[in-house]
């Protein structure tokens, strides 16, 4: 029991450490807003919908930087084949989209996604991973991720209309996960993996 409370305490500290705004010695680097189905999620709220297999939903991040930066963003799942991207800035899960952002500019990254039957009958997170590099030096300013939604996937199949994929915007670069510029695996990601492993043991 004591170990359980210690783990919960560590998790809460990590959540408090994840901020929607980062500071450096020169001032604020960036801010962001999170959206689920076009609705702004206040604070650290995570959407926890019940979805049918194949039911579309949208997740997004509106990112603002306060200095010229190179930004890498991806939609992330633990494992492979639990979600399918129908439309968005990347066409596949766990693939980075990179953009150069000017000082005091914003970009909305939004994906339309459907769950597959692979995790039917359980809950599974879908995360947004992002990294911000200084444009001049290439130094990593921010490397983080957060859970955008934690849906429960029912055993029912969605019978409504699924949006068709639009032409994907061309990314300036899509660095491979082994590239030096690719965002690193974060502590939050490690915790998500442990949570999924725990869920698997309980199923």
KOLMAR-369577 format. One record per residue (C-alpha): x, y, z; residue number from 1; residue in one letter. Coordinates in steps of 0.5 Angstrom, whole numbers, plus 500, padded with zeros to 3 digits. Example, Ala and Ser with C-alpha at 12.3 -4.5 7.8 and 13.67 -1.06 7.14 Angstrom:
2
REC  east  north   up  resi  resn
REC   525    491  516     1     A
REC   527    498  514     2     S
# end
This chain:
203
REC  east  north   up  resi  resn
REC   500    500  500     1     X
REC   506    505  502     2     X
REC   509    503  495     3     X
REC   502    505  492     4     X
REC   502    512  495     5     X
REC   509    513  493     6     X
REC   508    512  486     7     X
REC   502    516  486     8     X
REC   506    522  489     9     X
REC   511    521  484    10     X
REC   506    521  478    11     X
REC   503    528  481    12     X
REC   510    531  481    13     X
REC   511    530  474    14     X
REC   504    532  472    15     X
REC   505    539  476    16     X
REC   512    539  472    17     X
REC   509    539  466    18     X
REC   507    546  464    19     X
REC   504    549  458    20     X
REC   509    555  458    21     X
REC   517    554  458    22     X
REC   521    559  461    23     X
REC   529    560  460    24     X
REC   534    566  462    25     X
REC   531    570  456    26     X
REC   524    569  457    27     X
REC   518    565  455    28     X
REC   519    560  450    29     X
REC   513    558  448    30     X
REC   505    556  450    31     X
REC   500    552  447    32     X
REC   493    550  448    33     X
REC   490    543  447    34     X
REC   484    541  443    35     X
REC   479    535  443    36     X
REC   474    535  437    37     X
REC   475    543  437    38     X
REC   474    544  444    39     X
REC   479    547  448    40     X
REC   481    543  454    41     X
REC   482    547  460    42     X
REC   488    547  464    43     X
REC   491    539  465    44     X
REC   484    536  463    45     X
REC   485    530  459    46     X
REC   479    528  454    47     X
REC   476    521  456    48     X
REC   471    519  451    49     X
REC   468    512  450    50     X
REC   469    511  442    51     X
REC   467    505  438    52     X
REC   471    502  433    53     X
REC   472    506  427    54     X
REC   469    512  430    55     X
REC   473    519  428    56     X
REC   475    524  433    57     X
REC   480    530  433    58     X
REC   486    532  437    59     X
REC   490    538  436    60     X
REC   495    543  439    61     X
REC   496    550  438    62     X
REC   503    552  439    63     X
REC   506    559  440    64     X
REC   513    560  440    65     X
REC   516    567  442    66     X
REC   523    566  438    67     X
REC   525    563  432    68     X
REC   525    556  432    69     X
REC   525    549  429    70     X
REC   519    545  432    71     X
REC   518    538  431    72     X
REC   511    535  433    73     X
REC   508    528  432    74     X
REC   502    524  434    75     X
REC   504    518  438    76     X
REC   501    511  441    77     X
REC   504    506  445    78     X
REC   505    500  440    79     X
REC   503    500  433    80     X
REC   496    499  430    81     X
REC   491    502  435    82     X
REC   489    508  432    83     X
REC   489    510  424    84     X
REC   490    518  422    85     X
REC   485    520  417    86     X
REC   487    527  416    87     X
REC   492    531  419    88     X
REC   499    534  419    89     X
REC   502    527  419    90     X
REC   499    521  415    91     X
REC   502    516  420    92     X
REC   502    515  428    93     X
REC   509    516  431    94     X
REC   512    520  425    95     X
REC   515    527  426    96     X
REC   513    533  422    97     X
REC   518    539  422    98     X
REC   517    546  421    99     X
REC   521    553  422   100     X
REC   516    558  426   101     X
REC   518    565  426   102     X
REC   518    569  433   103     X
REC   511    570  436   104     X
REC   508    566  431   105     X
REC   503    560  432   106     X
REC   501    553  428   107     X
REC   495    549  430   108     X
REC   497    542  429   109     X
REC   490    538  428   110     X
REC   489    530  427   111     X
REC   483    526  425   112     X
REC   484    519  428   113     X
REC   480    513  428   114     X
REC   481    507  433   115     X
REC   482    500  431   116     X
REC   479    494  434   117     X
REC   486    492  437   118     X
REC   485    495  443   119     X
REC   477    494  444   120     X
REC   474    493  451   121     X
REC   480    497  454   122     X
REC   482    505  455   123     X
REC   489    507  451   124     X
REC   492    514  451   125     X
REC   494    518  445   126     X
REC   499    523  446   127     X
REC   502    529  442   128     X
REC   510    529  442   129     X
REC   514    536  441   130     X
REC   521    539  441   131     X
REC   523    546  440   132     X
REC   530    547  437   133     X
REC   533    554  437   134     X
REC   533    556  430   135     X
REC   540    559  430   136     X
REC   544    554  434   137     X
REC   540    548  434   138     X
REC   540    547  441   139     X
REC   534    543  444   140     X
REC   530    548  448   141     X
REC   524    544  450   142     X
REC   523    536  449   143     X
REC   516    534  452   144     X
REC   509    530  451   145     X
REC   502    530  454   146     X
REC   496    525  453   147     X
REC   491    529  449   148     X
REC   486    524  450   149     X
REC   485    517  454   150     X
REC   479    514  450   151     X
REC   475    507  452   152     X
REC   475    503  446   153     X
REC   468    499  446   154     X
REC   467    493  442   155     X
REC   462    496  438   156     X
REC   463    498  430   157     X
REC   462    506  428   158     X
REC   456    506  423   159     X
REC   457    513  421   160     X
REC   461    517  416   161     X
REC   468    517  416   162     X
REC   471    524  413   163     X
REC   476    522  407   164     X
REC   483    524  408   165     X
REC   485    531  405   166     X
REC   491    532  401   167     X
REC   497    532  407   168     X
REC   501    539  407   169     X
REC   508    537  405   170     X
REC   513    537  411   171     X
REC   519    541  411   172     X
REC   523    535  414   173     X
REC   520    529  417   174     X
REC   527    527  421   175     X
REC   527    519  422   176     X
REC   527    517  430   177     X
REC   534    515  429   178     X
REC   536    522  427   179     X
REC   540    527  432   180     X
REC   535    532  431   181     X
REC   529    527  432   182     X
REC   526    529  439   183     X
REC   528    524  444   184     X
REC   524    519  449   185     X
REC   521    523  455   186     X
REC   520    521  462   187     X
REC   513    522  461   188     X
REC   513    517  455   189     X
REC   516    512  460   190     X
REC   511    513  465   191     X
REC   506    512  459   192     X
REC   509    505  457   193     X
REC   509    503  465   194     X
REC   502    505  465   195     X
REC   500    501  459   196     X
REC   504    495  462   197     X
REC   500    495  468   198     X
REC   493    495  464   199     X
REC   496    489  460   200     X
REC   497    485  467   201     X
REC   490    487  469   202     X
REC   486    485  463   203     X
# end
